[in-house]
Amino acid sequence: MTTLELRGRWTLVTGASSGLGLEMARAIARDHGGHVLVVARRRDRLEALCEELRTRHGVQAECVVADLSRPEDVERVFTEATRERQLHGAVLNAGVTYWGDAVKLAPGAFQTLLDTNVTSVVRLSALLAPHLAAHGTRGGLMLVSSVAGLIPVPYQAAYSGTKAFVLSYGQALAQELRPTGVSVTVFAPGGIATELLEHSGLSQRFKAGDLGMMTAPECATHALRAFTRRRTLSVPGWLNQALALAARLLPRGVLAQHTATLYRPGP
Ligand SMILES: NC(=O)c1ccc[n+]([C@@H]2O[C@H](COP(=O)([O-])OP(=O)(O)OC[C@H]3O[C@@H](n4cnc5c(N)ncnc54)[C@H](OP(=O)(O)O)[C@@H]3O)[C@@H](O)[C@H]2O)c1
């Protein structure tokens, strides 16, 4: 299969106002000369990013401000992204987590987690796949899962479940879309030093520089390599790859027991 050529073509990136999404948008513009359409809720951050990418890298960059936990915003993102524009790539990266006792996760917070991490991904994939296949353009779709999708993670139980869904859905979708020429890449990183850790409180437990913890730019480089090579599943970094191997070899109960000791809140 030919590589995914992003130069001079448009790629949609959700969750591009911070962390991995922001760095993937930068990498697409800087390293691949691609145009980007970035999506998130924080308009100021998206506009600053677009200005930066246009000025520094001479690419086209536009933003759509949207809350992907709202179905009407998800539909609008697709409409605005594809109005008078042919997308060649789409990276569905926006995500949120919850760290704590699973039974204390409020129903509303769980619904937001599910809508953002799962429902928006399924709906956007369904809308985007035929568009990326149009005119035989053989585009590419990347879904951001996590090592937490390979291994059950206690105290991130609901998040871990959403990422397991994305992994399974993406790998299955890759096969369904094969005849259309559209590649689907599931990217499953481990810890990345981003705002997600601050927002969830996980920064009390995991910090930049810890063993296996990646920086967002480093992780984005891995993600873009997998995306442009049309890899079906990519787990970046030797430690995460060792965990992925353990997930295949060890009983899930044993993995969950060990993971619980790492993630249990408290001193
Ligand atoms: N950090 C890690 O250790 C880690 C590990 C494995 C996988 N991941 C995955 O990597 C992806 C990126 O996470 P990150 O670490 O880069 O976190 P981050 O810095 O918190 O970025 C999350 C992005 O998602 C956007 N977002 C969140 N809720 C949204 C909503 N309702 N509508 C639209 N956009 C929304 C945020 O933008 P706004 O707030 O502006 O809307 C932000 O741009 C996520 O899918 C995450 O699960 C992260």
The ligand as a Tripos MOL2 file, in Angstrom:
@<TRIPOS>MOLECULE
LIG
   48    52     1     0     0
SMALL
NO_CHARGES

@<TRIPOS>ATOM
      1 N1         -1.6720   11.9850   28.2890 N.am      1 LIG1
      2 C1         -1.5990   10.6690   28.3350 C.2       1 LIG1
      3 O1         -0.9170   10.1030   29.2170 O.2       1 LIG1
      4 C2         -2.2900    9.8310   27.2920 C.ar      1 LIG1
      5 C3         -1.9550    8.4690   27.2090 C.ar      1 LIG1
      6 C4         -2.5940    7.6850   26.2430 C.ar      1 LIG1
      7 C5         -3.5340    8.2300   25.4010 C.ar      1 LIG1
      8 N2         -3.8530    9.5500   25.5150 N.ar      1 LIG1
      9 C6         -4.8840   10.0600   24.6260 C.3       1 LIG1
     10 O2         -4.3300   11.0870   23.8190 O.3       1 LIG1
     11 C7         -5.3790   11.9710   23.4020 C.3       1 LIG1
     12 C8         -4.9310   13.4030   23.6310 C.3       1 LIG1
     13 O3         -4.7860   13.6060   25.0310 O.3       1 LIG1
     14 P1         -3.6770   14.5870   25.6500 P.3       1 LIG1
     15 O4         -2.8720   13.7770   26.5760 O.co2     1 LIG1
     16 O5         -3.0150   15.3550   24.5880 O.co2     1 LIG1
     17 O6         -4.6290   15.4990   26.5600 O.3       1 LIG1
     18 P2         -4.9130   17.0680   26.5780 P.3       1 LIG1
     19 O7         -3.6620   17.8600   26.5100 O.co2     1 LIG1
     20 O8         -5.8330   17.2630   27.7330 O.co2     1 LIG1
     21 O9         -5.7020   17.2770   25.1950 O.3       1 LIG1
     22 C9         -7.0190   16.8580   25.0370 C.3       1 LIG1
     23 C10        -7.5920   17.5830   23.8430 C.3       1 LIG1
     24 O10        -8.9440   17.1370   23.6540 O.3       1 LIG1
     25 C11        -9.7880   18.2790   23.5630 C.3       1 LIG1
     26 N3        -11.1050   17.9680   24.0860 N.ar      1 LIG1
     27 C12       -11.4290   17.4310   25.2900 C.ar      1 LIG1
     28 N4        -12.7560   17.3530   25.4230 N.ar      1 LIG1
     29 C13       -13.2800   17.8580   24.2710 C.ar      1 LIG1
     30 C14       -14.6010   18.0710   23.8140 C.ar      1 LIG1
     31 N5        -15.6730   17.7580   24.5690 N.pl3     1 LIG1
     32 N6        -14.7790   18.6230   22.5950 N.ar      1 LIG1
     33 C15       -13.7180   18.9680   21.8410 C.ar      1 LIG1
     34 N7        -12.4480   18.7930   22.2200 N.ar      1 LIG1
     35 C16       -12.2370   18.2400   23.4260 C.ar      1 LIG1
     36 C17        -9.0880   19.3510   24.3960 C.3       1 LIG1
     37 O11        -9.4480   20.6500   23.9380 O.3       1 LIG1
     38 P3        -10.4500   21.6830   24.6400 P.3       1 LIG1
     39 O12       -10.3240   21.4990   26.1210 O.co2     1 LIG1
     40 O13        -9.9750   23.0170   24.1470 O.co2     1 LIG1
     41 O14       -11.7920   21.3130   24.1100 O.co2     1 LIG1
     42 C18        -7.6330   19.0830   24.0510 C.3       1 LIG1
     43 O15        -7.2960   19.7380   22.8500 O.3       1 LIG1
     44 C19        -6.6200   11.5770   24.2050 C.3       1 LIG1
     45 O16        -7.4830   10.7960   23.3900 O.3       1 LIG1
     46 C20        -6.0570   10.7210   25.3230 C.3       1 LIG1
     47 O17        -6.9750    9.7950   25.8030 O.3       1 LIG1
     48 C21        -3.2460   10.3670   26.4280 C.ar      1 LIG1
@<TRIPOS>BOND
     1     1     2 1
     2     2     3 2
     3     2     4 1
     4     4     5 ar
     5     4    48 ar
     6     5     6 ar
     7     6     7 ar
     8     7     8 ar
     9     8     9 1
    10     8    48 ar
    11     9    10 1
    12     9    46 1
    13    10    11 1
    14    11    12 1
    15    11    44 1
    16    12    13 1
    17    13    14 1
    18    14    15 2
    19    14    16 1
    20    14    17 1
    21    17    18 1
    22    18    19 2
    23    18    20 1
    24    18    21 1
    25    21    22 1
    26    22    23 1
    27    23    24 1
    28    23    42 1
    29    24    25 1
    30    25    26 1
    31    25    36 1
    32    26    27 ar
    33    26    35 ar
    34    27    28 ar
    35    28    29 ar
    36    29    30 ar
    37    29    35 ar
    38    30    31 1
    39    30    32 ar
    40    32    33 ar
    41    33    34 ar
    42    34    35 ar
    43    36    37 1
    44    36    42 1
    45    37    38 1
    46    38    39 2
    47    38    40 1
    48    38    41 1
    49    42    43 1
    50    44    45 1
    51    44    46 1
    52    46    47 1
@<TRIPOS>SUBSTRUCTURE
     1 LIG1         1 GROUP 0 **** ****
